[in-house]
Amino acid sequence: MIVLPIRPGPRTRSVPVATILLALVSALAFVVCLRDREALNSAAAFYVSSGLAAAELPRYREYLQQSDRPDAVARLARLERAVGTSIERPRDAVGAIDVLRDDREFEPDLRADKIVTPSDAVYPDWHRDRQRFDQLSAAALGQHLTLSGQAWSEPWRLITYSFMHPTVRVWLVDLCVLLLIGPFAEAVAGAGLFLLCYLGGGAFAAVVNLLTSSQPAVGDWGGLMALAGLLAATLGLRSIPARLVLRRQRVWVPGLAAMAIVLCMEALRWFLAARSAVDLPTDLAGLAFGAAVATLFKVRDSRRVQQLTGQVELDDPRKESALAVQAREAAMRQDTRRANELFKELVDLEPNRIEHICAYLNVALLGPDEATLQDAALRLLWLRSRSHSEQFRKAFLQLTQPKVLKVLPIDEHLRLARRLVRLREDAAALRVLDDILSDDHLRQLYGRQLADCLLGIYTGYMRRRLTTLAETIRSRLTTYFEASGQLGGLPPSKQPPTTLFTSSPRSRIPPRP
């Protein structure tokens, strides 16, 4: 059963184009790998008939038997299964070659003439046959795309290895995981950022694999873990609507569902394949890369995610109400009185819509009516939202203008300072706080609230290791507040001003999603 997220907008926008493209590329690469098996079988037949197997495999088995590497036992078991009863004429020559070639410690020594040395009697024949075998193997395209130590000089392998799958089972498992979590990651991040996360996560996981493991990574598990990390860091416990394609049934899918899927698949790989099939550092690297992308690009607070989770309405001019159109037209004509009336009606109807409140505030700033400006500022200050979007940030910075602060009570000055601290606009918050700290009466009346705001800024500076700025906050605390036990004053108000209730009754406030 395929599950697709329900994204706002035209139906075509809900098609996960980038996910489908990756699935098609993966299928094409798997077909190429199947055709490569013919070239590999030809090279393997030469490997046995020329005597290369008799020269290399016994030395490799002896090397594993004497090695103290953590993966030596598992590699030796794989080699024994491939060679069967005769190591000079292995039962599965391709499998035996793969075990030897994947060993990043033995295979470079073999090519450097440290295993079969020039002093060995078989060296001339071995050297000639080894060159011929390498030529036959080079005919397989997949050999130039898989992850190996050559990736340091051939960096494209860090990307192309993700599309190389050794078996049908591995390919189908990875494809199913991609089709399950890919559409949701693409929906929250967009096609471009989705591809960056998938390909970049796979490349970063490959680098970690090259540095920490002797077993090369195969498949796109690093990229899939990055997508899971992106969804977990972006949505967390929040859910987005989705539908079952065959039944068209609506369901809500939490962001942590992707993490549950990849963990279940990890457990299956652990128990059904082998412990060596799970490379924990590589998987954690992909997971961390996806979370870093979500944090760096602020995907959690993007408008796309807010639309998916139902925090904001879709801003579609074709669906905009006639009232909103009239309000915008009045604002464009600079008819501030009419625009204020219309925007106030809009925020009365949709008090949780940030776009209308910001427009109401912008128009109120242009007019002379202080009561309207106060109403718009209070609506923004008492808007219950966890959004840290750029629009939200700019709106709160506008409230620090002297014209706005003049019409707001001191309680609301402190509320504004607390919101600015949460948005990490510390300089703007300090400007508001310093005006209050300079008044002895206000400092005593609101001592606890002022100290709490300063401590919030101080803590943020210390976490970011901005010690010089932190010392400036510390000096304010020691100057204005000598003993923390003597702090008092009025507590923060927990009820909005009554003017908001008269214009926006509770019965008209829609429930939060």
DOMIFI-915650 format. One line per 8 residues: number of its first residue (from 1); for each residue x, y, z of C-alpha. Coordinates in Angstrom, 2 decimals, decimal comma. Layout:
# residues N
NUM = X Y Z ~ ... $
END
This chain:
# residues 513
1 = 0,00 0,00 0,00 ~ 1,55 3,32 -1,13 ~ 1,13 6,34 1,17 ~ 1,50 9,85 -0,24 ~ 1,39 13,13 1,68 ~ -1,47 15,49 0,93 ~ 0,11 18,78 -0,05 ~ -1,87 22,01 -0,50 $
9 = -2,27 23,35 -4,00 ~ -2,98 21,79 -7,39 ~ -3,07 18,04 -7,63 ~ 0,10 17,88 -9,77 ~ 2,12 19,41 -6,92 ~ 1,47 16,34 -4,80 ~ 3,42 14,08 -7,17 ~ 6,85 13,29 -5,59 $
17 = 8,80 13,89 -8,79 ~ 12,28 13,72 -7,24 ~ 11,46 10,49 -5,39 ~ 10,18 8,85 -8,57 ~ 13,28 10,03 -10,43 ~ 15,56 8,44 -7,83 ~ 13,59 5,20 -8,00 ~ 13,93 5,09 -11,80 $
25 = 17,68 5,78 -11,63 ~ 18,03 3,02 -9,04 ~ 16,14 0,58 -11,27 ~ 18,26 1,53 -14,29 ~ 21,47 1,07 -12,31 ~ 20,29 -2,34 -11,12 ~ 19,67 -3,42 -14,72 ~ 23,21 -2,28 -15,58 $
33 = 24,54 -4,33 -12,67 ~ 22,71 -7,40 -13,99 ~ 24,32 -6,97 -17,41 ~ 27,69 -6,50 -15,73 ~ 27,40 -10,00 -14,30 ~ 28,19 -11,42 -17,75 ~ 31,48 -9,51 -17,89 ~ 32,24 -10,49 -14,30 $
41 = 31,54 -14,15 -15,01 ~ 33,96 -14,02 -17,96 ~ 36,61 -12,40 -15,76 ~ 35,97 -14,97 -13,01 ~ 36,42 -17,87 -15,46 ~ 39,80 -16,44 -16,48 ~ 40,64 -15,90 -12,78 ~ 40,29 -19,66 -12,15 $
49 = 41,74 -21,00 -15,41 ~ 44,83 -18,78 -15,33 ~ 45,81 -19,90 -11,84 ~ 45,16 -16,54 -10,15 ~ 42,77 -18,22 -7,74 ~ 45,43 -20,77 -6,79 ~ 47,97 -17,97 -6,22 ~ 45,82 -15,44 -4,33 $
57 = 43,01 -17,18 -2,46 ~ 45,20 -19,50 -0,28 ~ 47,30 -16,48 0,72 ~ 44,17 -14,51 1,51 ~ 42,76 -17,34 3,64 ~ 46,01 -17,59 5,56 ~ 46,02 -13,81 6,01 ~ 42,50 -13,89 7,53 $
65 = 43,34 -16,82 9,80 ~ 46,28 -14,92 11,28 ~ 44,56 -11,52 11,40 ~ 43,15 -10,03 14,61 ~ 40,78 -7,68 12,76 ~ 37,18 -7,59 14,10 ~ 35,75 -8,61 10,72 ~ 38,32 -11,35 9,97 $
73 = 36,09 -14,21 11,14 ~ 33,10 -13,01 9,13 ~ 35,24 -12,53 6,01 ~ 36,79 -15,97 6,42 ~ 33,32 -17,52 6,65 ~ 32,24 -15,72 3,47 ~ 35,38 -16,91 1,70 ~ 34,86 -20,53 2,77 $
81 = 31,26 -20,48 1,54 ~ 32,40 -19,13 -1,84 ~ 35,31 -21,54 -2,43 ~ 33,55 -24,71 -1,26 ~ 35,78 -27,82 -1,16 ~ 38,59 -26,59 -3,43 ~ 40,15 -23,19 -2,93 ~ 42,07 -23,44 -6,22 $
89 = 38,81 -24,01 -8,15 ~ 36,18 -22,15 -6,05 ~ 32,54 -23,03 -6,34 ~ 31,54 -19,34 -6,56 ~ 34,49 -17,56 -8,14 ~ 32,62 -14,23 -8,38 ~ 31,77 -14,36 -4,68 ~ 35,36 -15,19 -3,73 $
97 = 36,65 -12,31 -5,86 ~ 34,16 -9,93 -4,24 ~ 35,34 -10,91 -0,75 ~ 38,97 -10,30 -1,68 ~ 38,32 -7,11 -3,63 ~ 36,23 -5,56 -0,84 ~ 39,05 -5,95 1,67 ~ 40,59 -2,49 1,92 $
105 = 43,65 -3,73 3,76 ~ 44,56 -6,89 1,82 ~ 43,70 -5,78 -1,73 ~ 45,98 -2,67 -1,79 ~ 48,86 -4,81 -0,46 ~ 48,16 -7,35 -3,19 ~ 48,38 -4,67 -5,89 ~ 51,55 -3,27 -4,31 $
113 = 53,31 -6,67 -4,74 ~ 53,43 -7,22 -0,97 ~ 51,46 -10,49 -1,02 ~ 52,90 -12,08 -4,12 ~ 56,38 -10,60 -4,07 ~ 58,84 -10,38 -6,99 ~ 60,98 -13,02 -5,29 ~ 58,19 -15,62 -5,62 $
121 = 58,59 -18,10 -8,47 ~ 55,00 -17,54 -9,63 ~ 55,35 -13,73 -9,71 ~ 55,94 -13,26 -13,51 ~ 52,94 -15,36 -14,50 ~ 50,84 -13,90 -11,69 ~ 51,69 -10,31 -12,64 ~ 50,84 -10,90 -16,31 $
129 = 47,56 -12,69 -15,53 ~ 46,58 -10,10 -12,92 ~ 46,85 -7,32 -15,51 ~ 44,72 -9,32 -17,94 ~ 42,14 -9,98 -15,23 ~ 41,95 -6,27 -14,40 ~ 41,29 -5,51 -18,05 ~ 38,44 -8,03 -18,18 $
137 = 36,95 -6,69 -14,95 ~ 37,13 -3,10 -16,22 ~ 34,60 -4,04 -18,91 ~ 31,93 -4,08 -16,18 ~ 30,61 -0,50 -15,77 ~ 29,58 -1,11 -12,18 ~ 33,20 -1,65 -11,15 ~ 33,84 2,06 -11,80 $
145 = 30,85 3,16 -9,71 ~ 31,02 1,11 -6,51 ~ 32,54 2,44 -3,28 ~ 36,19 1,52 -2,78 ~ 39,46 3,05 -1,66 ~ 39,74 4,56 -5,14 ~ 36,99 7,00 -4,17 ~ 39,63 9,38 -2,84 $
153 = 40,89 9,85 -6,40 ~ 37,53 9,12 -8,09 ~ 35,08 11,15 -5,96 ~ 32,07 10,33 -8,12 ~ 32,03 6,93 -6,42 ~ 30,79 8,68 -3,25 ~ 27,53 9,37 -5,12 ~ 27,19 6,53 -7,62 $
161 = 27,68 3,74 -5,07 ~ 24,23 4,54 -3,66 ~ 22,64 3,17 -6,83 ~ 24,68 -0,05 -6,89 ~ 22,84 -2,98 -5,27 ~ 24,47 -6,43 -5,20 ~ 21,27 -8,50 -5,01 ~ 17,60 -8,23 -5,88 $
169 = 16,66 -8,46 -2,19 ~ 18,85 -5,52 -1,20 ~ 17,55 -3,43 -4,08 ~ 13,89 -4,15 -3,32 ~ 14,29 -3,38 0,39 ~ 16,00 -0,04 -0,31 ~ 13,46 0,81 -2,99 ~ 10,52 0,14 -0,65 $
177 = 12,03 2,35 2,06 ~ 12,65 5,13 -0,49 ~ 9,04 4,99 -1,72 ~ 7,72 5,02 1,85 ~ 9,67 7,96 3,29 ~ 10,83 9,78 0,14 ~ 7,50 11,48 -0,69 ~ 7,21 12,87 2,84 $
185 = 10,79 14,17 2,89 ~ 10,24 15,78 -0,52 ~ 6,98 17,31 0,66 ~ 8,54 19,04 3,68 ~ 11,85 20,06 2,07 ~ 11,12 20,55 -1,63 ~ 12,71 18,66 -4,51 ~ 16,03 20,53 -4,47 $
193 = 16,72 20,24 -0,75 ~ 15,43 16,65 -0,81 ~ 18,02 15,66 -3,44 ~ 20,74 17,52 -1,56 ~ 19,89 15,64 1,62 ~ 19,69 12,24 -0,09 ~ 22,86 12,53 -2,20 ~ 24,81 14,51 0,38 $
201 = 23,84 12,12 3,17 ~ 24,95 9,16 1,07 ~ 28,28 10,85 0,26 ~ 28,92 11,81 3,89 ~ 28,08 8,27 5,03 ~ 30,48 6,91 2,38 ~ 33,33 9,07 3,71 ~ 32,67 7,82 7,23 $
209 = 32,57 4,25 5,92 ~ 35,93 4,66 4,17 ~ 37,48 6,05 7,35 ~ 36,01 3,61 9,89 ~ 35,18 0,31 8,18 ~ 36,92 -2,30 6,09 ~ 33,56 -3,44 4,67 ~ 32,43 -1,17 1,79 $
217 = 28,95 0,29 1,96 ~ 26,47 -0,82 -0,70 ~ 23,09 0,59 -1,61 ~ 21,56 3,91 -0,65 ~ 21,15 3,31 3,07 ~ 23,19 6,41 3,95 ~ 20,84 8,60 1,89 ~ 17,75 6,92 3,36 $
225 = 19,02 7,50 6,89 ~ 19,59 11,16 5,97 ~ 15,95 11,46 4,84 ~ 14,81 9,89 8,11 ~ 16,95 12,36 10,06 ~ 15,50 15,25 8,03 ~ 11,92 14,20 8,80 ~ 12,60 13,55 12,49 $
233 = 14,31 16,93 12,98 ~ 11,66 18,78 10,97 ~ 8,41 17,25 12,21 ~ 9,23 15,44 15,44 ~ 5,91 14,44 16,99 ~ 3,90 16,56 14,54 ~ 1,93 14,76 11,84 ~ 1,09 15,58 8,25 $
241 = -1,97 14,36 6,33 ~ -1,54 11,54 3,81 ~ -3,69 9,22 1,77 ~ -3,58 5,56 0,87 ~ -3,37 5,54 -2,91 ~ -5,38 2,39 -3,57 ~ -8,09 3,14 -1,01 ~ -7,80 6,95 -1,06 $
249 = -8,20 6,86 2,70 ~ -6,95 9,87 4,69 ~ -4,47 9,20 7,51 ~ -2,09 11,29 9,65 ~ 1,57 10,27 9,56 ~ 3,94 11,46 12,33 ~ 7,43 12,63 11,45 ~ 9,01 9,91 13,59 $
257 = 7,37 7,22 11,44 ~ 10,33 7,41 9,04 ~ 12,68 6,70 11,92 ~ 10,59 3,70 12,94 ~ 10,72 2,34 9,36 ~ 14,49 2,54 9,04 ~ 15,02 1,06 12,51 ~ 12,79 -1,89 11,62 $
265 = 14,72 -2,42 8,40 ~ 18,00 -2,22 10,33 ~ 16,73 -4,95 12,63 ~ 15,78 -7,12 9,63 ~ 19,23 -6,63 8,11 ~ 20,78 -7,54 11,46 ~ 18,85 -10,77 11,94 ~ 18,30 -11,99 8,36 $
273 = 21,57 -10,99 6,71 ~ 24,41 -10,71 9,17 ~ 25,75 -8,37 11,78 ~ 28,38 -7,23 9,30 ~ 25,55 -5,95 7,07 ~ 24,83 -3,18 9,60 ~ 27,45 -0,43 9,70 ~ 26,38 1,68 12,69 $
281 = 28,84 4,62 12,23 ~ 27,81 4,94 8,58 ~ 24,11 4,89 9,44 ~ 24,54 7,45 12,22 ~ 26,51 9,67 9,84 ~ 23,62 9,70 7,36 ~ 21,14 10,36 10,15 ~ 23,19 13,28 11,50 $
289 = 23,57 14,77 8,00 ~ 19,80 14,83 7,48 ~ 19,22 16,47 10,87 ~ 21,95 19,03 10,09 ~ 20,30 19,91 6,76 ~ 16,95 20,43 8,51 ~ 18,60 22,70 11,10 ~ 20,83 24,64 8,70 $
297 = 18,05 25,43 6,22 ~ 15,43 25,97 8,98 ~ 13,07 23,49 7,35 ~ 11,04 23,14 10,57 ~ 9,90 26,78 10,39 ~ 9,39 26,97 6,64 ~ 6,05 27,93 5,21 ~ 5,89 24,61 3,37 $
305 = 5,93 22,69 6,65 ~ 3,43 25,08 8,24 ~ 1,04 24,46 5,37 ~ 1,48 20,69 5,60 ~ 0,88 20,61 9,36 ~ -2,08 22,97 9,10 ~ -0,47 25,91 10,93 ~ -1,19 28,38 8,12 $
313 = -3,58 28,50 5,24 ~ -2,39 28,24 1,65 ~ -1,74 31,72 0,29 ~ -3,43 31,28 -3,06 ~ -4,67 34,52 -4,69 ~ -7,37 32,58 -6,49 ~ -8,78 31,40 -3,16 ~ -8,28 34,70 -1,30 $
321 = -11,49 36,07 0,17 ~ -13,14 39,16 -1,23 ~ -12,54 40,87 2,11 ~ -8,77 40,29 1,87 ~ -8,71 41,57 -1,71 ~ -10,53 44,75 -0,66 ~ -8,14 45,25 2,27 ~ -5,07 44,91 0,07 $
329 = -6,50 47,26 -2,53 ~ -7,23 49,87 0,15 ~ -3,68 49,54 1,45 ~ -2,29 50,02 -2,06 ~ -4,37 53,21 -2,42 ~ -2,92 54,31 0,96 ~ -6,43 54,55 2,35 ~ -5,20 53,57 5,81 $
337 = -8,51 54,13 7,60 ~ -10,43 51,81 5,25 ~ -7,56 49,28 5,14 ~ -7,40 49,17 8,95 ~ -11,13 48,50 9,17 ~ -10,94 45,68 6,63 ~ -7,82 44,06 8,10 ~ -9,37 44,22 11,56 $
345 = -12,39 42,32 10,22 ~ -10,00 39,76 8,72 ~ -8,12 39,17 11,97 ~ -11,43 38,94 13,82 ~ -12,43 36,14 11,46 ~ -8,99 34,42 11,44 ~ -7,16 35,53 14,62 ~ -4,40 32,91 14,24 $
353 = -3,38 33,82 10,69 ~ -0,02 35,55 10,86 ~ -0,26 37,07 7,35 ~ -3,35 39,11 8,18 ~ -2,02 40,26 11,56 ~ 1,25 41,43 9,98 ~ -0,64 43,28 7,25 ~ -2,88 44,85 9,92 $
361 = 0,22 46,01 11,83 ~ 1,93 47,40 8,72 ~ -1,10 49,50 7,79 ~ -1,59 50,65 11,38 ~ 2,02 51,89 11,45 ~ 1,22 54,19 8,52 ~ -1,78 55,81 10,19 ~ -2,14 58,21 13,11 $
369 = -4,63 56,13 15,10 ~ -2,84 54,94 18,26 ~ -5,74 52,74 19,35 ~ -5,58 50,78 16,08 ~ -1,80 50,47 16,36 ~ -2,12 49,19 19,92 ~ -4,77 46,66 18,89 ~ -2,60 45,31 16,06 $
377 = 0,48 45,06 18,29 ~ -1,41 43,30 21,07 ~ -2,86 40,78 18,63 ~ 0,64 39,90 17,47 ~ 2,03 39,68 21,00 ~ -0,76 37,36 22,16 ~ -0,74 35,17 19,06 ~ -0,12 31,63 20,23 $
385 = 2,35 30,21 17,77 ~ 5,69 28,41 17,97 ~ 6,70 29,62 14,54 ~ 10,17 31,13 14,10 ~ 9,61 32,05 10,47 ~ 11,25 35,11 8,95 ~ 7,89 36,86 8,66 ~ 7,25 36,29 12,35 $
393 = 10,71 37,59 13,25 ~ 10,35 40,79 11,17 ~ 6,94 41,51 12,70 ~ 8,30 41,39 16,25 ~ 11,23 43,60 15,30 ~ 8,71 46,16 14,05 ~ 7,18 46,28 17,53 ~ 10,44 47,69 18,94 $
401 = 9,84 51,00 17,16 ~ 9,33 53,90 19,59 ~ 5,97 54,65 17,97 ~ 4,72 51,17 18,93 ~ 6,30 51,02 22,38 ~ 4,68 54,34 23,22 ~ 1,15 52,85 22,94 ~ 1,91 49,57 24,75 $
409 = 1,77 49,01 28,52 ~ 5,01 48,05 30,30 ~ 3,68 44,51 30,75 ~ 3,59 44,19 26,97 ~ 7,11 45,64 26,68 ~ 8,31 42,74 28,80 ~ 6,25 40,26 26,82 ~ 7,85 41,60 23,64 $
417 = 11,32 41,24 25,18 ~ 10,62 37,60 26,08 ~ 9,43 36,82 22,55 ~ 12,52 38,49 21,09 ~ 14,75 36,41 23,35 ~ 13,09 33,23 22,07 ~ 13,73 34,43 18,52 ~ 17,39 35,12 19,43 $
425 = 16,97 38,80 18,63 ~ 18,97 39,67 21,75 ~ 20,06 43,16 20,69 ~ 16,45 44,24 20,08 ~ 15,36 42,68 23,38 ~ 18,12 44,58 25,23 ~ 16,96 47,89 23,78 ~ 13,50 47,28 25,20 $
433 = 14,84 46,11 28,56 ~ 17,34 48,95 28,96 ~ 14,56 51,53 28,70 ~ 12,78 49,87 31,63 ~ 15,97 49,29 33,66 ~ 16,77 52,99 33,54 ~ 13,62 53,76 35,57 ~ 14,02 52,93 39,28 $
441 = 10,30 52,59 39,90 ~ 9,72 50,26 36,94 ~ 12,81 48,24 37,85 ~ 11,41 47,55 41,32 ~ 7,90 46,92 40,02 ~ 9,01 44,37 37,41 ~ 12,27 43,13 38,94 ~ 11,69 39,40 38,57 $
449 = 10,56 39,65 34,96 ~ 13,51 41,85 34,01 ~ 16,01 39,52 35,67 ~ 14,47 36,48 33,97 ~ 14,78 38,13 30,54 ~ 18,40 39,07 31,19 ~ 19,17 35,55 32,37 ~ 17,63 34,16 29,17 $
457 = 19,90 36,35 27,05 ~ 22,92 35,48 29,22 ~ 22,23 31,74 28,88 ~ 21,91 32,03 25,11 ~ 25,22 33,88 24,85 ~ 26,99 31,30 27,00 ~ 25,65 28,40 24,95 ~ 26,97 30,07 21,80 $
465 = 30,26 30,83 23,60 ~ 29,86 34,58 23,17 ~ 31,61 35,29 26,43 ~ 32,22 39,02 25,82 ~ 28,52 39,67 25,22 ~ 27,63 37,43 28,15 ~ 29,77 39,59 30,43 ~ 27,79 42,69 29,41 $
473 = 24,60 40,96 30,57 ~ 26,28 39,81 33,75 ~ 27,30 43,39 34,52 ~ 23,66 44,51 34,13 ~ 22,50 41,81 36,52 ~ 25,09 42,69 39,17 ~ 24,45 46,42 38,76 ~ 20,68 46,40 38,98 $
481 = 19,98 43,25 41,02 ~ 22,30 42,74 43,98 ~ 20,53 39,79 45,62 ~ 18,35 37,34 43,74 ~ 16,39 36,49 46,87 ~ 15,13 40,07 47,17 ~ 13,66 40,20 43,67 ~ 9,95 40,69 43,50 $
489 = 7,48 42,65 41,49 ~ 4,46 41,83 39,40 ~ 4,33 38,42 37,68 ~ 3,73 38,21 33,91 ~ 0,10 38,52 32,90 ~ -1,45 35,27 31,73 ~ -4,64 36,76 30,32 ~ -4,78 38,93 27,19 $
497 = -6,18 42,44 27,43 ~ -9,96 42,69 27,52 ~ -9,95 44,70 24,30 ~ -8,97 41,54 22,40 ~ -11,97 39,69 23,83 ~ -14,43 42,37 22,83 ~ -13,26 42,38 19,21 ~ -12,48 38,67 18,96 $
505 = -14,83 36,57 21,12 ~ -13,56 33,17 22,14 ~ -16,43 31,55 20,28 ~ -15,00 32,89 17,04 ~ -11,46 31,69 17,60 ~ -10,92 28,45 15,66 ~ -9,29 25,56 17,52 ~ -5,56 25,09 17,05 $
513 = -4,66 22,22 14,67 $
END
